[in-house]
Amino acid sequence: MKSRFAAISASAVLAAGAAMADDAWRAPGSAFGSPLPPFVDTETAEVFRKAVAAPNATRSIKLRPFADSGTSSTQLSQDEWTWRVNVTELALPRLPSNLSAAGIDSPSTFVTTYDLSWPNGGNISSGLRGSSSPFCVTAFDYLFPANVTDLYTEADAGSTDCMPVLGEECLNALYYDGNNLDGDQCVVPQWGNIPECNATLGAATRADRAGRPFTFSAATADANPASANNALNEAPPVQSGQGIWTFQGGVLSGADAVRGYQDASGRLQVFMFNTWLNITNGRVSKPNVLCMRVDTAAAPAGTSTAASPSSSSSSSSSSSSSSSPPQSAAPPQGRAVAAVVAGVLVTVVALLS
């Protein structure tokens, strides 16, 4: 049975031993929407926002997420959405006075943001043509092994279809065992424990459990402010084209921030969203499972030797999609020596009563 969860932001110190008090606040994190990280103060906030708004690398892909859903809403079935992933590396001009920069040369960070756009603007409820059903979004923040990442090539970049990477059996399993919508609640799917996805999603979780840094696992949130069960109803509603999920790398030395940026640019991004759609005799849901790499030419960060997943030669995507090629602004600037971040700010899940 699936547990009912809501995504909340909290700090967790994952390193062993005594850590400096401010480490947890300058460490990496993942959050719904586009909040400022805790290591950004009012003087740095504008610099941070401008950098994220002008990413070093970005890719956007168009899709029709409800094209073959059977929804009774003709408009919704024809609506074309856009999923965009942005990756930014930036130097931090200063840290808040209560944070120490000891051992960090040229404090910097890297940021990955997801945003969704829909044709009639407004918030998610407007994008769903007035629906008050939960809109469950799940972000998966593991680095995949290189042999899995490389399955998504530039030839696939015009589509959000995960079939070439995850394979038909895994993708079908995600629609059921890996679904993030349970009744009228958003849940956190256990993607690393699905046998059909053992060579892909499971390989990513195994690689990170073996010791990769900056792991946030998977997290889920209800993005529809009109949903009666939305645990985030005090947060500003996400608007069309605004950040729906943010991953930030924490306060790093310049050299580490550049490496983090390179990993984020070349990594396989996996994103799920799901909602209830009205049909003639009730309602139906089918998750949209999206895949993308911003820079398909980048060397993947993963090094595990997981077996390659089986995949179907036929297209399984029910949505038509198109892509704009990755765009680059000024390249990230090189920096110096690495530093170890002892705390990790993560998006965790709280069990609802």
Stockholm file with secondary structure:
# STOCKHOLM 1.0

chainA/1-353         MKSRFAAISASAVLAAGAAMADDAWRAPGSAFGSPLPPFVDTETAEVFRKAVAAPNATRSIKLRPFADSGTSSTQLSQDEWTWRVNVTELALPRLPSNLSAAGIDSPSTFVTTYDLSWPNGGNISSGLRGSSSPFCVTAFDYLFPANVTDLYTEADAGSTDCMPVLGEECLNALYYDGNNLDGDQCVVPQWGNIPECNATLGAATRADRAGRPFTFSAATADANPASANNALNEAPPVQSGQGIWTFQGGVLSGADAVRGYQDASGRLQVFMFNTWLNITNGRVSKPNVLCMRVDTAAAPAGTSTAASPSSSSSSSSSSSSSSSPPQSAAPPQGRAVAAVVAGVLVTVVALLS
#=GR chainA/1-353 SS CCCCEEEEEEEECCSSSCCCTTGGGSSCEEEESCCCCTTCCHHHHHHHHHHHHSCSEEEEEEECTTTTSCCSCHHHHHCCEEEEEEEEEEECSCCCTTSCCTTCSSCEEEEEEEEEECTTCSBHHHHTTSCCSCEEEEEEECCCCHHHHTTSCGGGTTCCBCHHHHCHHHHHHHHHTTCSEETTEECCCCGGGCGGGTTTHHHHHHHHHTTCSSCCEEEEEECCTTCTTCTTTTSCCCBTTSEEEEEECCSBCHHHHHHHHHHHHHSCEEEEEEECEEETTEEECCCEEEEECSCTTSCCSCCCCCCCCCCCSSCCCCSCEEEEEEEECSCCCCCCCCCCCCCEEEEEEEECC
#=GC SS_cons         CCCCEEEEEEEECCSSSCCCTTGGGSSCEEEESCCCCTTCCHHHHHHHHHHHHSCSEEEEEEECTTTTSCCSCHHHHHCCEEEEEEEEEEECSCCCTTSCCTTCSSCEEEEEEEEEECTTCSBHHHHTTSCCSCEEEEEEECCCCHHHHTTSCGGGTTCCBCHHHHCHHHHHHHHHTTCSEETTEECCCCGGGCGGGTTTHHHHHHHHHTTCSSCCEEEEEECCTTCTTCTTTTSCCCBTTSEEEEEECCSBCHHHHHHHHHHHHHSCEEEEEEECEEETTEEECCCEEEEECSCTTSCCSCCCCCCCCCCCSSCCCCSCEEEEEEEECSCCCCCCCCCCCCCEEEEEEEECC
//
